[in-house]
Structures are given as structure tokens and as C-alpha cells.
Amino acid sequence: MRTRELFAPTLRQISGEVELASHRLLLRAGFVRQLAAGMYSLLPLGLRVVRKIENIVREEMDAAGAQELFLPALHPLELWEKTGRAQYWGDELMKLKDRTGRPFCLGGTHEEVITQLASEVKSYRELPFTLYQIQTKFRDDPRPRGGLIRVREFTMKDAYSFDRDVPGLDSSYETMVEAYHKIMQRVGLPYHVVDASGGGIGGWDTREFELPTEAGESHYLRCDSCGYAATPEVAQCKAEIEPPTEEEQALERVDTPDRRTIEEVTEFLGVPPKKLVKTLIYEADGRVVAALVRGDRDLSEDKLQLALGAKKLEMAEAATIERVSSAPVGFAGPVGLKEAEILADNELRGERNFITGGNEADLHLRNVNFGRDFEVKDWADLRNGEAGDLCPGCGEPLRAYRGIELAHVFKLGTIYSEPLEAHFLDEDGERKPMVMGCYGLGTTRMMAAVVERFNDDAGIIWPMAVAPYEAVIILLNHDDEEHRAIAEQLYVELQQDGFEVLLEDRPERAGVKFKDADLIGIPGQIVVGRLAGEGKVEVRRRGGESRTVPVGEAGGTLRELLSSNLPA
């Protein structure tokens, strides 16, 4: 490709509202253009990068035994209603109607559609199998930001495994996890594997592949000693329980007029938040439960649901809270609570004389104690993890990280196959639901993540594996016939040697050509400049080593400098 023919409009200035390096550089270098909030066009250079990422993904998926297909982006809404996800996703699910009034949605993910397709399987003899696609997804994110990091329309590879039983799922899952390791390594991104919540997809044993970067929106905790990592809502917290040193004090009623929040109550009473115990009322599979955590901690709904063994968990409505506590929202407490089983976080076991809601309007109780004032049905790890908590593996303190989520894998079990009736006839003649796994990877987001990781003040520095072109020949003097002939000769020879080459042949000043070459970030650069008359050219690795060599040695030198996938 010649730059005179390439559609890659570079920009010198970008709006100050653009925060992330990847967003700024992909716009400036002519890889993407914004159409509307959270919607981007991939220009030729951007599409070349995404196609290379997709090819790596395809090769590893195919090597792992997965089969590619292509599913519709437009879904009948009733499929999502059968699984209950239409209500769960709410406004994030983009909905529309056809001319007959039938409701549809644009797929934010494809569990329902792939499960309906897999329901054609009838016998255990047809299992297991894994299907995948690379498809556009749509999510009406209210706050798209960061360029391709958080958008309303994006491209994702999603794969789904179907097995007879959980041991089969375990095997399929590990096969996909290993494929993801290979993908990340081939692209060249550093990453952490992080235990995570199933969120809007569901399931268990879910893991995220995270690029550690302060520019990311994900938050997770990691032990730098043994490598254990998890998002706060699923991080295992080792409770350091010390024997109580306080004597139990007499229970006191304290008026707290219109003080509902932890901040309001602690300020009013002049106590630290850790002295309070929060009482959070939920409904779990139709029963009411009260979860207790320390006032300076956040409850993990994932852990609470796991502790209860509940299929469905949601915050109780105001009417339910008022019924079981006899008080308006904000004043519930465990003492005298009606119709609710109480679970408490392990961290509270050694606490005495704490403050809780008083189950009356504008009332809190001081010097509340376990056993004497109320009973706990179960103790469990219920709180979000925090930096400084001890690693459950080796006991070292956990460190807080931010990252960009590159991929996410889930064990789904039968949460989709049961409502959508994706059954098979097992060897014993019994009809059973297929056991599923789900494996997602954002291909357009991965392009942005690569740029976020590999850049400098001059522009992007692409790893070889995903660079739009492997080398650019920079012809400095377009009007010099001898120089132009050398550049043309190199252009032909390098392509014959298997290089993907861009010939910078625009009638522009040398400074413009150098700046654009560094901005676009192609790994190899061959400069045909002032030494060309002596039969020499300069061969560079973008951001790395530079050598001046005879023209005939340019190809070999280039291959040597580009032998590593990653920048120097």
C-alpha cells in the first residue's frame, strides 16, 4: 500500500475531553472516527489491526476444537424474557419493534440465541461441542467513555460450550482458558487472571483476563506474592477475629432524627463507621433475609447469594423492609426483626457494643451484642474485599489494581438450557439439560488495550503480531529519481520476502513523514534519505534500535530488528 492511496486522515489536535491515551492516539493516527457517543467507525488501519487480532483468536479457537458460526444480531425479545434477562438488563438492552409490532432487541450477548440453536441436539452422542462467533454487540451504556474501551456498539468473540455434565464442562472450560492464555501471549499483552462475578451473564467460577493499567475501569485485588487475584465482590476475605476485650454494656436507645446513612449517623453520634453494623434487607427465592456487615464495609451480593444458595437475590422493596422492621428505610436493625433470617459477616464475630438501626423511625440502638440481643442464623464471608486484606492463599496483604477487562469466562451450568428447553437424551434414557460454558473476548477493545499499553510521546508502538503493516519505507525526497527508484525497489523486494509494507511516497516534508510514521506506529522503518546516493538506508525498529546498512542488506536487517514481537 502507498500512503498516497491510503485513507488514514491523521490529526494534530484532539479535544481536551479525550482522556485515555488509546482514545487520543487512535483518533490522531487515523485508525477510528466517532460517529456518535459510544459508536466508532474503523478506518482501514484500524480494521487491519482488528482483523489480525481476530485471526489470532480464530486460530486458537480452531486449535482448541471450537467451530465458528455467525448468529443474528437481531433477537426476538421473547427469548430474553424466557430467561428473565430482558428485565435484568433493562434499558441497557436496545429494543425495537418490526412493522407488525413484534418486539426485538439488538444482541448485547448471545446466550439465548445459541442455546435455542443447540436445542436441536437430541442425544448425548452429539456432545460435547463448542461454538464461537465474532459478532457485533449492542449495549445502551448510559456513560460511554474511553474510545473503544466503553462503547454502545463493539465487536466481540463469544464462544459457548455444551456438555453432558459438570465434569465435561470443567474440561471444556479449561480448554478455553488455555486458549485465552495463548491469545494474550501472541498479541503481546501482559495480563492478570482474576476471579470475578458472573454479573448479567451468570454462572460460577468466572474469571476475567485483565490488562493492568491505571487507565482501566476495572478494579481488582491481587497478591503480588502468590498471584491470587479477584474482584472486590468475590475476593475471599480472611477475617482476623480477636477475642473481645470490652465488657457488654447495657442496651441504649438513641434518637437519631432523620439520620439514615452511615455518614449521617456517625457524624451525629461522634463515632467511627466501624462501630456501626449495617442491616441490609434482601429477598432470596421468596424469603426475606437480613445481612449484617460492618459500617465501613460494603456488602457483596455475590457472596450473600452464594451463602444462601439462592437462585435469585434482590434488594427488598420499601414495603417489605417496613413490614419486617416496623420502620422506614434507613432504620432497620437486627434486634426485634420479624420474619427475616439473619446472616452476619465473619468479621463481626469479635465485635461488642456496636450500633444498629432501632427498627423505629429516627431511632438507633447503642451497645448491641450478639447472642444477648439477637441471634444469627449463619456466619459467612459477606463483604467486599479491600486493599490490605490478607491473601487467602499465602496470607500476604492484597494490593489494589485497576485494569482493562480483555476477556471473561463463565461456567453457566443449566441456567439457560433449562428455561429454553435445550435438553438431550442421556445414555440412561433420561432427558437432561445441557451444561453450558461461555467465553467472551472483546476484539475492538483489545486493539485499544494494546495502544494503551504500547505508546510513547510520539505515538503508537504496535507489537508485530497486530501491527497494521510490518514496515514503512519513508522516502524523504520524492523528487529525487534515484532515491525514488531505491524506495520502489525495496517496496517490491520486501513484499516478495513476505513483509507487509507501506510506502510513504507523499510529496510532504520530511518532518511530516517522520511524525506520521511514529504516530501510526508501524514497527519497522526504512528511511531512504541523504545516504541513498551512497547506496545506504537507515533501518529502524519503532522506539528501538537504528542501523545504517547497504540497500541490499535492508531486508535482512529489518527481519533481525523485528524478530521480537514486542517493542524494545
C-alpha positions as CSV (number, residue, x, y, z in Angstrom):
1,M,0.0,0.0,0.0
2,R,1.2,3.5,-0.8
3,T,0.4,6.3,1.5
4,R,-0.8,8.5,-1.4
5,E,-3.7,6.0,-1.7
6,L,-4.2,5.2,2.0
7,F,-7.2,6.6,3.7
8,A,-5.7,7.4,7.1
9,P,-6.5,11.1,8.0
10,T,-4.2,12.0,10.8
11,L,-4.9,14.8,13.3
12,R,-2.6,17.2,15.1
13,Q,-5.1,18.3,17.7
14,I,-7.7,16.4,19.8
15,S,-10.4,17.7,22.1
16,G,-9.3,18.1,25.7
17,E,-12.2,15.9,26.8
18,V,-10.4,12.9,25.4
19,E,-8.7,11.4,28.5
20,L,-7.2,8.0,27.6
21,A,-4.0,7.7,25.5
22,S,-5.5,4.9,23.4
23,H,-8.6,7.0,22.5
24,R,-6.4,10.1,21.7
25,L,-3.9,8.1,19.6
26,L,-6.4,6.0,17.7
27,L,-8.2,9.2,16.6
28,R,-5.0,11.2,15.8
29,A,-3.4,8.3,13.9
30,G,-6.4,7.8,11.7
31,F,-7.5,4.3,13.0
32,V,-11.0,5.3,14.1
33,R,-13.6,8.1,13.9
34,Q,-16.5,8.7,16.2
35,L,-20.0,8.7,14.7
36,A,-21.9,9.3,17.9
37,A,-21.4,8.7,21.7
38,G,-20.1,5.2,22.1
39,M,-20.1,4.5,18.3
40,Y,-17.0,4.4,16.2
41,S,-16.1,3.6,12.6
42,L,-13.0,1.5,12.0
43,L,-10.9,3.1,9.3
44,P,-8.6,0.9,7.1
45,L,-5.7,0.9,9.5
46,G,-7.9,0.1,12.5
47,L,-9.7,-2.6,10.6
48,R,-6.3,-4.2,9.7
49,V,-5.4,-4.4,13.3
50,V,-8.7,-5.8,14.4
51,R,-8.6,-8.4,11.6
52,K,-5.2,-9.5,12.9
53,I,-6.5,-9.9,16.4
54,E,-9.5,-11.8,15.0
55,N,-7.2,-14.1,13.1
56,I,-5.2,-14.9,16.2
57,V,-8.4,-15.6,18.0
58,R,-9.7,-17.8,15.2
59,E,-6.5,-19.8,15.1
60,E,-6.5,-20.5,18.8
61,M,-10.3,-21.2,18.9
62,D,-10.0,-23.6,16.0
63,A,-6.9,-25.3,17.5
64,A,-9.0,-25.8,20.7
65,G,-11.7,-27.6,18.8
66,A,-14.3,-24.8,18.6
67,Q,-16.4,-24.3,15.5
68,E,-17.1,-20.9,14.0
69,L,-20.6,-19.8,13.1
70,F,-22.4,-16.5,12.7
71,L,-25.6,-15.6,14.7
72,P,-28.1,-12.8,14.0
73,A,-27.6,-9.5,15.9
74,L,-31.4,-9.0,15.9
75,H,-33.1,-11.2,18.6
76,P,-36.8,-11.9,19.3
77,L,-37.3,-10.3,22.7
78,E,-39.3,-13.3,24.0
79,L,-36.1,-15.3,24.1
80,W,-34.7,-12.9,26.6
81,E,-37.9,-12.8,28.5
82,K,-37.8,-16.6,28.9
83,T,-34.5,-16.4,30.8
84,G,-35.6,-13.3,32.7
85,R,-32.7,-11.2,31.3
86,A,-34.9,-8.7,29.5
87,Q,-36.0,-7.4,32.8
88,Y,-32.5,-7.7,34.4
89,W,-30.8,-5.8,31.6
90,G,-33.5,-3.1,31.5
91,D,-32.6,-0.1,29.4
92,E,-29.2,-1.4,28.6
93,L,-30.8,-3.8,26.2
94,M,-31.6,-1.9,22.9
95,K,-35.2,-2.7,22.0
96,L,-37.2,-2.1,18.8
97,K,-40.3,-3.4,17.0
98,D,-40.8,-4.6,13.5
99,R,-43.7,-3.4,11.3
100,T,-46.1,-5.9,12.8
101,G,-45.3,-4.7,16.3
102,R,-43.3,-7.8,17.3
103,P,-40.7,-6.8,19.9
104,F,-37.0,-7.4,19.2
105,C,-33.7,-6.4,20.7
106,L,-30.2,-5.9,19.4
107,G,-28.0,-8.6,21.0
108,G,-25.8,-7.4,23.9
109,T,-24.7,-11.1,24.1
110,H,-25.9,-14.3,22.6
111,E,-26.6,-16.9,25.3
112,E,-30.3,-17.2,24.4
113,V,-29.8,-17.4,20.7
114,I,-27.0,-20.0,20.8
115,T,-29.0,-22.1,23.4
116,Q,-32.0,-22.2,21.2
117,L,-29.9,-23.3,18.3
118,A,-28.2,-26.0,20.4
119,S,-31.6,-27.3,21.4
120,E,-31.6,-29.2,18.1
121,V,-29.2,-31.7,19.7
122,K,-31.1,-34.8,20.8
123,S,-28.6,-37.3,22.1
124,Y,-25.6,-37.5,24.4
125,R,-23.7,-38.9,21.4
126,E,-23.7,-35.4,19.9
127,L,-22.0,-33.9,22.9
128,P,-19.7,-32.2,23.7
129,F,-19.1,-29.3,21.3
130,T,-18.1,-25.7,21.4
131,L,-19.3,-23.0,19.0
132,Y,-18.0,-19.5,18.6
133,Q,-18.6,-16.3,16.6
134,I,-17.1,-12.9,16.0
135,Q,-20.0,-10.5,16.0
136,T,-21.2,-7.0,16.7
137,K,-22.8,-6.4,20.2
138,F,-25.0,-3.6,21.3
139,R,-25.4,-2.2,24.8
140,D,-27.1,1.1,25.6
141,D,-24.4,2.2,28.1
142,P,-25.5,5.5,29.7
143,R,-21.9,6.7,30.1
144,P,-19.8,5.5,27.1
145,R,-16.2,6.7,27.5
146,G,-12.6,6.0,26.7
147,G,-13.0,5.5,23.0
148,L,-13.3,1.8,22.3
149,I,-13.0,0.8,26.0
150,R,-16.6,1.5,26.9
151,V,-19.0,1.8,23.9
152,R,-22.5,1.1,22.8
153,E,-21.5,-0.9,19.7
154,F,-18.5,-3.2,19.7
155,T,-17.1,-6.4,18.2
156,M,-16.6,-9.5,20.4
157,K,-15.7,-13.1,20.1
158,D,-18.1,-15.2,22.1
159,A,-17.9,-18.9,22.5
160,Y,-20.2,-21.4,24.1
161,S,-19.5,-25.0,25.2
162,F,-22.2,-27.7,25.6
163,D,-21.6,-30.8,27.7
164,R,-23.4,-33.7,29.3
165,D,-22.4,-32.9,32.9
166,V,-20.3,-30.7,35.1
167,P,-17.0,-32.7,34.8
168,G,-17.4,-32.3,31.0
169,L,-17.9,-28.5,31.5
170,D,-14.8,-28.3,33.6
171,S,-12.8,-29.9,30.8
172,S,-14.2,-27.6,28.1
173,Y,-13.7,-24.6,30.4
174,E,-10.0,-25.3,31.0
175,T,-9.5,-25.8,27.3
176,M,-10.9,-22.3,26.6
177,V,-8.9,-20.8,29.4
178,E,-5.7,-22.2,28.0
179,A,-6.7,-20.9,24.5
180,Y,-7.1,-17.4,26.1
181,H,-3.6,-17.6,27.6
182,K,-2.2,-18.3,24.2
183,I,-4.2,-15.4,22.6
184,M,-2.9,-12.9,25.2
185,Q,0.7,-14.2,24.8
186,R,0.5,-14.0,21.0
187,V,-0.9,-10.5,21.0
188,G,1.8,-9.5,23.5
189,L,-0.3,-8.0,26.3
190,P,0.6,-8.5,30.0
191,Y,-2.4,-9.7,31.9
192,H,-3.7,-11.0,35.2
193,V,-6.3,-13.7,35.6
194,V,-8.9,-12.5,38.1
195,D,-11.7,-14.3,39.9
196,A,-14.9,-12.3,39.2
197,S,-18.6,-12.1,39.4
198,G,-20.9,-13.5,36.7
199,G,-22.9,-10.3,36.6
200,G,-25.5,-10.1,33.9
201,I,-24.3,-13.4,32.3
202,G,-24.5,-15.5,35.5
203,G,-22.8,-18.8,36.4
204,W,-19.9,-19.6,38.7
205,D,-16.1,-20.0,38.6
206,T,-15.9,-16.9,36.4
207,R,-12.6,-15.3,35.6
208,E,-11.5,-12.1,33.9
209,F,-8.4,-11.5,31.9
210,E,-7.2,-8.0,32.9
211,L,-4.6,-5.7,31.4
212,P,-3.2,-3.9,34.5
213,T,-3.3,-0.2,33.8
214,E,-4.4,2.9,35.8
215,A,-6.4,3.9,32.7
216,G,-8.8,1.0,33.2
217,E,-12.2,1.0,34.7
218,S,-12.0,-2.5,36.3
219,H,-10.9,-2.7,40.0
220,Y,-9.4,-5.9,41.5
221,L,-7.2,-7.1,44.3
222,R,-4.1,-9.1,43.7
223,C,-1.4,-10.8,45.8
224,D,1.9,-10.0,44.3
225,S,3.5,-12.8,46.3
226,C,1.4,-15.8,45.1
227,G,-0.6,-14.3,42.2
228,Y,-4.1,-14.8,43.7
229,A,-6.4,-12.1,42.2
230,A,-10.1,-11.3,42.5
231,T,-12.6,-8.5,42.1
232,P,-13.6,-7.0,45.4
233,E,-17.1,-8.6,45.3
234,V,-15.7,-12.1,45.2
235,A,-12.3,-11.8,46.9
236,Q,-12.0,-14.2,49.7
237,C,-11.6,-12.3,53.0
238,K,-9.8,-13.9,55.9
239,A,-11.4,-12.4,59.0
240,E,-8.9,-11.5,61.7
241,I,-11.1,-12.2,64.8
242,E,-9.7,-11.1,68.1
243,P,-11.2,-12.0,71.4
244,P,-13.4,-9.2,72.7
245,T,-11.9,-7.0,75.3
246,E,-14.9,-4.9,76.2
247,E,-17.5,-5.9,78.7
248,E,-21.0,-5.9,77.4
249,Q,-22.8,-2.6,78.1
250,A,-26.5,-2.0,78.7
251,L,-28.5,-1.6,75.5
252,E,-29.4,2.1,74.9
253,R,-32.0,3.8,72.7
254,V,-30.6,6.8,70.8
255,D,-32.7,9.3,69.0
256,T,-31.3,10.0,65.5
257,P,-33.8,12.3,63.8
258,D,-33.8,11.8,60.1
259,R,-30.3,10.3,60.2
260,R,-30.3,7.3,57.9
261,T,-27.0,6.9,56.2
262,I,-23.7,5.7,57.8
263,E,-22.2,9.1,57.3
264,E,-25.1,10.9,58.9
265,V,-25.4,8.6,61.9
266,T,-21.6,8.5,62.6
267,E,-21.3,12.3,62.4
268,F,-24.4,12.8,64.7
269,L,-23.1,10.2,67.3
270,G,-19.5,11.1,67.0
271,V,-18.3,7.5,66.4
272,P,-16.2,5.9,63.6
273,P,-18.1,4.0,60.9
274,K,-16.6,0.7,62.0
275,K,-18.6,1.0,65.2
276,L,-21.8,0.6,63.3
277,V,-23.3,-2.6,61.9
278,K,-25.4,-2.2,58.7
279,T,-28.5,-4.3,58.4
280,L,-29.4,-4.8,54.7
281,I,-32.7,-6.5,53.8
282,Y,-33.0,-8.8,50.8
283,E,-35.4,-11.2,49.2
284,A,-33.9,-14.5,48.2
285,D,-36.0,-17.0,46.3
286,G,-39.1,-15.6,48.1
287,R,-37.7,-15.5,51.6
288,V,-36.6,-12.4,53.5
289,V,-33.0,-12.2,54.8
290,A,-31.0,-9.6,56.7
291,A,-27.3,-9.3,56.0
292,L,-25.0,-7.7,58.6
293,V,-21.7,-6.1,57.7
294,R,-19.5,-3.5,59.5
295,G,-20.4,0.1,58.8
296,D,-17.2,0.8,57.0
297,R,-17.6,-2.2,54.7
298,D,-19.6,-2.9,51.6
299,L,-21.8,-6.0,51.3
300,S,-21.1,-8.4,48.4
301,E,-24.3,-9.5,46.9
302,D,-22.4,-12.3,45.1
303,K,-21.2,-13.7,48.4
304,L,-24.6,-13.3,50.0
305,Q,-26.3,-15.2,47.2
306,L,-23.7,-17.9,47.4
307,A,-24.0,-18.2,51.2
308,L,-27.8,-18.6,50.8
309,G,-27.6,-20.9,47.9
310,A,-30.2,-18.7,46.2
311,K,-31.0,-18.7,42.5
312,K,-32.4,-15.1,42.7
313,L,-31.4,-12.3,45.1
314,E,-32.7,-8.8,45.1
315,M,-32.8,-5.9,47.5
316,A,-36.2,-5.9,49.3
317,E,-38.7,-3.2,48.4
318,A,-39.5,-0.5,50.8
319,A,-42.8,-2.1,51.8
320,T,-41.1,-5.3,52.7
321,I,-38.4,-3.5,54.7
322,E,-41.1,-1.6,56.6
323,R,-43.1,-4.8,57.3
324,V,-40.2,-6.8,58.8
325,S,-38.6,-3.9,60.7
326,S,-41.7,-1.8,61.6
327,A,-39.6,1.2,60.5
328,P,-39.0,3.3,57.3
329,V,-36.0,2.5,55.1
330,G,-32.7,3.5,56.9
331,F,-33.6,2.5,60.4
332,A,-33.7,-1.3,60.2
333,G,-31.7,-3.3,62.7
334,P,-31.3,-6.9,63.9
335,V,-32.9,-6.5,67.3
336,G,-36.6,-7.5,67.1
337,L,-36.5,-8.0,63.3
338,K,-39.5,-10.1,62.2
339,E,-39.8,-12.8,59.5
340,A,-36.2,-12.5,58.5
341,E,-33.3,-14.9,58.9
342,I,-30.1,-13.1,59.9
343,L,-26.7,-13.7,58.3
344,A,-23.6,-11.9,59.6
345,D,-20.2,-11.3,58.1
346,N,-17.4,-13.3,59.7
347,E,-15.5,-10.1,60.6
348,L,-18.2,-9.2,63.1
349,R,-17.7,-12.3,65.3
350,G,-15.5,-10.5,67.8
351,E,-17.5,-7.2,67.9
352,R,-19.2,-6.0,71.1
353,N,-21.3,-2.9,71.9
354,F,-21.9,-1.8,68.4
355,I,-24.6,0.5,67.0
356,T,-27.5,-0.6,64.8
357,G,-30.8,0.7,63.5
358,G,-33.5,0.6,66.1
359,N,-36.5,-0.7,64.0
360,E,-38.3,2.6,64.7
361,A,-38.3,5.8,62.8
362,D,-35.4,8.2,63.9
363,L,-34.0,5.6,66.3
364,H,-30.7,3.7,66.6
365,L,-29.6,1.3,69.3
366,R,-26.2,1.6,71.1
367,N,-24.3,-1.3,72.8
368,V,-25.9,-4.1,70.7
369,N,-24.4,-7.5,71.2
370,F,-24.7,-10.9,69.5
371,G,-26.5,-13.6,71.4
372,R,-27.8,-11.4,74.1
373,D,-29.9,-9.1,71.9
374,F,-30.5,-11.2,68.8
375,E,-29.4,-14.5,67.2
376,V,-27.5,-15.0,63.9
377,K,-28.6,-18.0,61.8
378,D,-25.4,-18.2,59.8
379,W,-22.0,-16.6,59.6
380,A,-20.2,-16.2,56.3
381,D,-17.8,-14.1,54.3
382,L,-20.2,-11.4,53.1
383,R,-18.2,-8.3,52.5
384,N,-16.3,-6.8,49.6
385,G,-12.5,-7.3,49.7
386,E,-10.3,-4.3,50.1
387,A,-6.6,-3.4,49.6
388,G,-4.7,-4.6,52.7
389,D,-6.8,-7.6,53.3
390,L,-4.8,-10.8,53.7
391,C,-4.4,-13.1,50.8
392,P,-6.4,-16.4,51.3
393,G,-3.6,-18.3,49.8
394,C,-0.4,-17.1,51.4
395,G,-1.5,-14.5,53.9
396,E,0.3,-11.5,52.4
397,P,-1.6,-8.2,52.0
398,L,-3.6,-7.8,48.8
399,R,-2.8,-4.8,46.6
400,A,-5.4,-2.8,44.6
401,Y,-5.2,-2.7,40.8
402,R,-7.0,-1.1,38.0
403,G,-7.3,-2.7,34.6
404,I,-9.0,-3.1,31.3
405,E,-11.1,-6.2,31.0
406,L,-9.9,-8.1,27.9
407,A,-11.9,-11.3,28.3
408,H,-14.3,-13.1,30.6
409,V,-15.1,-16.8,31.0
410,F,-18.1,-18.4,32.8
411,K,-19.4,-21.7,33.9
412,L,-23.1,-21.4,33.2
413,G,-24.4,-24.8,34.0
414,T,-28.1,-25.1,33.1
415,I,-29.3,-21.5,33.7
416,Y,-30.0,-21.0,30.0
417,S,-30.6,-24.6,28.8
418,E,-33.4,-25.2,31.4
419,P,-35.7,-22.3,30.6
420,L,-35.0,-22.6,26.8
421,E,-35.5,-26.4,26.9
422,A,-32.2,-27.3,25.4
423,H,-32.3,-31.0,26.5
424,F,-30.7,-34.2,25.3
425,L,-31.4,-37.9,25.9
426,D,-28.6,-39.3,28.1
427,E,-27.2,-42.8,28.0
428,D,-29.5,-43.9,30.7
429,G,-32.5,-42.8,28.7
430,E,-33.2,-39.7,30.9
431,R,-33.9,-36.3,29.4
432,K,-31.4,-33.7,30.8
433,P,-30.5,-30.1,30.2
434,M,-27.2,-29.4,28.5
435,V,-24.4,-28.0,30.7
436,M,-23.0,-24.8,29.3
437,G,-20.0,-22.6,29.5
438,C,-19.5,-19.1,28.0
439,Y,-16.2,-17.4,26.9
440,G,-16.1,-13.8,25.7
441,L,-13.3,-11.6,24.3
442,G,-13.5,-8.1,23.1
443,T,-11.6,-7.7,19.8
444,T,-12.1,-4.0,19.3
445,R,-11.4,-3.3,23.0
446,M,-8.2,-5.4,22.7
447,M,-7.0,-3.1,20.0
448,A,-7.5,-0.1,22.3
449,A,-5.8,-2.0,25.1
450,V,-2.7,-2.7,23.0
451,V,-2.4,1.1,22.3
452,E,-2.9,1.9,26.0
453,R,-0.1,-0.4,26.8
454,F,2.4,0.4,24.0
455,N,2.8,4.1,23.2
456,D,5.2,7.0,23.8
457,D,5.1,10.8,23.4
458,A,5.4,10.4,19.6
459,G,2.5,7.9,19.1
460,I,1.7,4.2,19.0
461,I,4.2,1.4,19.1
462,W,2.5,-1.7,17.7
463,P,3.6,-5.3,18.6
464,M,4.5,-7.1,15.4
465,A,1.6,-9.6,15.7
466,V,-1.1,-7.0,15.4
467,A,0.6,-4.1,13.6
468,P,-1.4,-2.8,10.6
469,Y,1.8,-3.0,8.5
470,E,5.1,-4.6,9.5
471,A,7.3,-2.0,7.8
472,V,7.1,1.5,6.3
473,I,9.5,2.8,3.7
474,I,10.0,6.5,4.2
475,L,11.0,8.2,1.0
476,L,12.3,11.7,2.1
477,N,12.9,13.3,-1.2
478,H,10.0,12.4,-3.5
479,D,11.5,14.4,-6.4
480,D,14.9,12.6,-6.5
481,E,14.6,9.9,-9.2
482,E,17.5,7.8,-7.8
483,H,16.0,7.8,-4.3
484,R,12.6,7.0,-5.6
485,A,13.9,4.1,-7.6
486,I,15.6,2.7,-4.4
487,A,12.4,3.0,-2.4
488,E,10.4,1.3,-5.2
489,Q,12.9,-1.5,-5.4
490,L,12.8,-2.0,-1.6
491,Y,9.0,-1.9,-1.7
492,V,8.9,-4.8,-4.2
493,E,11.6,-6.9,-2.6
494,L,10.3,-6.6,0.9
495,Q,6.8,-7.8,-0.2
496,Q,8.4,-10.7,-2.1
497,D,10.2,-11.6,1.2
498,G,6.8,-11.7,2.9
499,F,6.7,-8.3,4.7
500,E,3.5,-6.2,4.8
501,V,4.9,-2.9,3.6
502,L,3.6,0.7,3.4
503,L,5.5,3.0,1.1
504,E,5.5,6.6,2.3
505,D,5.6,8.4,-1.1
506,R,3.6,11.5,-0.4
507,P,5.0,14.8,-1.6
508,E,5.3,16.0,2.0
509,R,8.1,17.5,4.1
510,A,10.4,15.0,5.8
511,G,9.3,16.2,9.2
512,V,5.7,15.4,8.4
513,K,6.6,11.9,7.2
514,F,8.6,11.1,10.3
515,K,5.9,12.3,12.6
516,D,3.2,10.4,10.9
517,A,5.3,7.2,10.8
518,D,5.9,7.4,14.6
519,L,2.3,8.4,15.3
520,I,0.9,5.4,13.3
521,G,3.4,3.2,15.0
522,I,4.4,0.7,12.3
523,P,7.2,-1.5,13.9
524,G,9.8,-1.3,11.1
525,Q,11.0,1.8,9.4
526,I,13.4,2.1,6.4
527,V,14.5,5.6,5.7
528,V,15.6,6.4,2.1
529,G,17.3,9.7,2.7
530,R,20.5,11.6,2.2
531,L,22.7,8.4,2.2
532,A,20.7,6.8,-0.5
533,G,23.1,8.2,-3.1
534,E,25.8,6.2,-1.5
535,G,23.6,3.0,-1.6
536,K,22.7,3.1,2.1
537,V,19.5,3.3,4.0
538,E,18.6,3.6,7.7
539,V,16.7,0.7,9.2
540,R,14.8,1.3,12.5
541,R,12.7,-0.5,15.0
542,R,10.0,1.9,16.1
543,G,11.0,3.0,19.6
544,G,14.2,0.9,19.5
545,E,17.4,0.3,17.6
546,S,18.5,2.0,14.4
547,R,21.2,0.9,11.9
548,T,22.6,2.3,8.7
549,V,23.2,-0.5,6.1
550,P,23.7,-1.0,2.4
551,V,20.4,-1.2,0.5
552,G,21.0,-4.9,-0.2
553,E,21.1,-5.7,3.5
554,A,18.0,-3.8,4.4
555,G,15.6,-6.8,4.3
556,G,17.8,-9.0,6.5
557,T,18.5,-6.2,9.0
558,L,14.8,-5.4,9.1
559,R,13.9,-9.0,9.8
560,E,16.6,-9.1,12.6
561,L,15.3,-5.9,14.2
562,L,11.7,-7.2,14.1
563,S,12.5,-10.7,15.4
564,S,10.8,-9.9,18.7
565,N,7.0,-9.4,18.7
566,L,7.2,-6.7,21.4
567,P,8.7,-3.3,21.2
568,A,12.1,-2.8,22.8
